[in-house]
Amino acid sequence: MTVGAIGLLALMFGLGLAIAAKVFAVHTDDRIEQVTEHLPGVNCGACGYAGCSAAAEAIVKGEAPPDVCPVATAMAHQQIANIMGTEVGEGERMVSVLRCSGGHKVPDKFAYNGVRDCNAAALIQGGPKSCAYGCIGLGSCVEACPFDAIRIGPDGLPEVIEDRCTACGKCAEICPNKLFAIVPVSKTVHIRCRSCDKGAIVRKICDTGCIACRKCEKICPVNAITIENNLASIDYNKCIACGKCVEVCPQGTIANYRKPRKAGDHVPAVAAVTSKTETPQPAGETSA
């Protein structure tokens, strides 16, 4: 075959590829790129999509609202809505809340010298802490948070820095004992315990754990608290944050974050207002 023939074949293949590229080209909506520019780009998955690009595509297709990203700012939500020619719905800000108050107060049942990872430690007899339901305290949530919104406090418990928290839920996903709850910031009363052990057992290992005494259940004026499996639970749809349950809890298990939030303080366990701490203590900056 001559050089000319080879060149002719190459030209024909090139033209064929060019035509095929135009015929089978996937046309993308320019708005996807515009929306992506207003998303944070951390690909945390809190929106329910694989990443920011996938979320942007869903928004443009009308499968997701402009404010689907809980991490993006209100301004970013509005800019995305402007691109889409829609309105942003009124949504309440969410934050992560730790449901444990044990920390250093709970003794270890053995010395753990393995990898500093809560999930790895939990594989060994449920973790080194005497309470199998509580915080292991190795800081996996700190490492998982993409916004530096969690630190380990002086009591050995994770502290959520709420002005940084975006409610992405990474802490809730990584915690082996599922101690983090993503709740509206207007909900200020929280039960800081997840133990389902009987009260006599709880008293032996943690002086702030729920003992299922039912005092909170009985005093609640709107029936927002119930006791199930030896543990108090709050129905946030009913709770009016009156604080009566906080006052009667003999263990100081229930906390009301209203005062520290109004004061602009962080809301770690040490600053919570309980029946055992009448006034909130300011949370000093501590390192993990």
C-alpha positions in Angstrom: 0.0 0.0 0.0 1.4 3.4 -1.0 1.9 6.3 1.3 -0.8 8.2 -0.5 -3.3 5.4 0.1 -2.4 5.3 3.8 -2.8 9.0 4.0 -6.2 8.8 2.3 -7.4 6.1 4.7 -6.2 8.2 7.7 -8.2 11.2 6.4 -11.3 9.1 6.0 -11.0 7.7 9.5 -10.5 11.1 10.9 -13.5 12.5 9.2 -15.5 9.5 10.4 -14.5 10.1 14.0 -15.3 13.8 13.7 -18.8 13.0 12.4 -19.3 10.4 15.1 -18.2 12.8 17.8 -20.9 15.3 16.7 -23.6 12.7 16.2 -23.1 11.0 19.6 -22.0 14.1 21.5 -23.6 14.4 25.0 -24.9 17.9 25.3 -24.6 19.3 28.8 -26.5 22.2 30.3 -24.3 25.2 30.9 -26.2 25.8 34.1 -24.6 22.7 35.7 -21.2 24.3 35.7 -22.7 27.6 37.0 -24.4 25.8 39.9 -21.3 23.8 40.7 -19.4 27.0 41.1 -21.6 28.1 44.0 -21.4 24.7 45.8 -18.6 24.2 48.4 -16.8 21.5 46.5 -16.1 19.3 49.5 -18.1 16.4 48.1 -19.2 15.4 51.6 -22.4 13.7 50.4 -24.6 15.4 53.0 -27.0 16.3 50.2 -27.6 12.7 49.4 -25.7 12.8 46.1 -22.2 11.4 45.2 -20.7 14.9 45.1 -21.2 18.5 44.3 -21.2 17.9 40.5 -23.9 15.3 40.9 -25.9 17.6 43.2 -25.6 20.4 40.6 -26.9 18.1 37.9 -29.8 17.1 40.0 -30.7 20.7 40.7 -30.6 21.6 37.0 -32.8 18.6 36.2 -35.3 19.7 38.7 -34.7 16.6 40.9 -33.4 18.6 43.8 -34.1 22.1 45.2 -31.6 25.0 45.1 -30.9 24.6 48.8 -30.3 20.8 48.7 -26.7 21.3 49.9 -26.8 21.8 53.7 -23.2 23.0 53.6 -23.6 25.9 51.2 -24.4 29.4 52.6 -27.7 31.1 52.3 -26.2 33.4 49.8 -25.0 30.5 47.7 -28.5 29.0 47.9 -30.0 32.3 46.6 -27.5 32.5 43.8 -28.3 29.0 42.7 -32.0 29.8 42.8 -31.3 32.8 40.6 -29.6 30.6 38.1 -32.6 28.3 38.1 -35.2 31.0 38.2 -36.8 29.6 41.3 -37.2 30.6 45.0 -35.3 29.3 48.0 -37.6 27.7 50.6 -37.3 28.7 54.2 -35.4 26.0 56.0 -34.1 25.9 59.6 -30.4 25.5 60.3 -29.4 22.1 61.5 -26.5 21.2 63.8 -24.9 18.1 65.2 -25.4 17.3 68.9 -23.5 14.7 70.9 -25.7 12.4 72.9 -23.2 11.3 75.6 -21.9 13.0 78.8 -19.5 10.2 80.0 -16.0 10.9 78.8 -13.4 10.7 81.5 -16.0 10.1 84.1 -16.5 6.6 82.7 -13.7 4.2 83.7 -11.9 2.0 81.2 -12.3 -1.8 81.4 -9.0 -2.4 79.7 -6.0 -0.5 78.4 -6.3 0.0 74.6 -3.0 0.5 72.7 -4.2 0.0 69.2 -4.9 2.4 66.3 -6.5 5.6 67.4 -9.7 5.0 65.7 -13.1 4.5 67.4 -14.3 1.9 65.0 -11.1 -0.1 65.3 -11.3 0.0 69.1 -15.0 -0.9 69.1 -14.1 -4.3 67.5 -12.4 -5.3 70.7 -15.0 -6.1 73.3 -17.1 -3.1 72.2 -14.3 -0.7 73.1 -12.2 0.1 76.2 -14.9 2.1 78.0 -17.0 0.4 80.7 -20.1 1.8 79.0 -20.6 -0.1 75.7 -23.0 2.7 74.5 -20.9 5.7 75.2 -18.2 7.8 73.5 -14.9 5.9 73.0 -13.1 9.2 72.8 -10.4 8.5 70.1 -11.5 11.3 67.9 -12.7 9.6 64.7 -15.4 12.2 64.4 -12.7 14.9 64.6 -10.9 13.4 61.7 -14.1 12.8 59.7 -15.3 16.4 60.0 -14.4 18.3 56.8 -15.0 21.7 58.4 -12.9 21.5 61.6 -16.2 21.8 63.6 -15.3 19.1 66.2 -12.6 19.0 68.8 -11.9 16.8 71.9 -12.7 18.8 75.0 -11.0 18.6 78.5 -13.6 16.0 79.6 -12.6 13.6 76.8 -15.7 14.2 74.8 -16.1 15.6 71.3 -17.2 19.3 71.3 -19.3 20.6 68.4 -18.3 24.1 67.4 -21.7 25.1 66.1 -20.8 28.2 64.2 -18.6 25.9 62.0 -21.0 22.9 61.9 -22.8 22.5 58.6 -24.8 19.4 59.6 -23.1 17.3 56.9 -23.5 14.2 59.1 -20.0 12.8 58.7 -19.6 12.6 62.5 -22.9 10.7 62.7 -21.8 8.3 60.0 -18.3 7.5 61.5 -19.3 7.1 65.1 -19.6 3.4 66.0 -22.1 4.0 68.7 -24.2 6.5 66.7 -23.9 9.2 69.3 -24.4 12.2 67.1 -27.9 13.5 66.1 -28.5 16.1 63.4 -31.3 18.4 64.8 -32.7 21.9 64.2 -30.8 24.5 66.1 -34.0 25.7 67.7 -34.2 22.4 69.7 -32.2 23.2 72.8 -33.0 20.3 75.2 -31.1 17.1 74.7 -30.7 13.8 76.5 -26.9 13.1 76.6 -27.0 9.4 77.0 -27.6 6.3 74.8 -27.2 3.6 77.4 -29.9 0.9 77.5 -28.6 -0.6 80.7 -30.7 -0.7 83.8 -30.3 2.1 86.2 -28.3 0.1 88.8 -25.7 -0.8 86.2 -25.5 2.8 84.8 -24.9 4.2 88.3 -21.9 2.0 88.8 -20.1 3.2 85.7 -21.4 6.7 84.9 -22.8 9.4 87.3 -24.4 11.3 84.4 -26.1 8.4 82.6 -29.8 7.9 82.2 -31.2 5.6 85.0 -34.8 5.6 83.6 -36.3 7.1 86.8 -39.1 8.6 84.7 -39.1 11.9 86.5 -38.6 13.7 83.2 -41.4 11.7 81.6 -43.8 12.6 84.4 -43.1 16.3 84.6 -43.1 17.1 80.8 -46.2 19.2 80.2 -46.6 18.2 76.5 -45.8 14.5 76.8 -42.7 14.9 74.7 -40.5 12.4 76.7 -41.0 8.7 76.9 -38.9 5.9 78.5 -38.1 3.0 76.2 -35.4 0.3 76.8 -34.3 2.0 80.0 -33.5 5.3 78.1 -35.4 8.6 78.0 -36.2 9.9 74.5 -37.5 13.3 73.3 -40.0 13.8 70.6 -38.7 17.1 69.1 -42.0 17.6 67.3 -43.7 18.0 70.7 -40.9 19.5 72.8 -41.3 23.2 73.7 -37.9 23.4 75.5 -39.4 24.5 78.8 -36.5 22.9 80.7 -38.6 21.2 83.4 -37.1 17.9 82.6 -33.6 19.4 83.0 -34.5 20.6 86.5 -35.7 17.3 87.8 -33.1 14.9 86.2 -31.1 13.6 89.2 -28.2 12.5 87.0 -27.8 15.7 85.0 -28.3 13.6 81.9 -30.6 16.2 80.2 -29.1 19.5 79.1 -30.6 22.7 77.8 -28.3 24.6 75.4 -30.4 27.7 75.2 -28.3 30.0 77.5 -24.9 29.2 76.0 -26.3 29.5 72.4 -27.7 32.9 73.2 -24.4 33.9 74.8 -22.6 32.9 71.6 -20.6 30.2 73.3 -19.7 26.9 71.9 -22.0 24.1 73.2 -19.8 21.2 74.4 -20.9 18.9 77.2 -18.9 21.0 79.8 -21.0 24.1 78.9 -24.4 22.5 79.0 -26.9 23.6 81.6 -28.1 20.7 83.6 -29.5 20.0 87.1 -25.9 19.6 88.2 -24.5 22.8 86.7 -26.8 25.8 87.4 -24.9 28.2 85.2 -23.1 27.5 81.9 -19.3 27.6 82.1 -17.5 29.2 79.1 -15.8 26.7 76.9 -12.1 27.6 76.5 -10.2 26.8 73.4 -8.6 23.3 73.7 -6.8 21.2 71.3 -7.5 17.7 70.3 
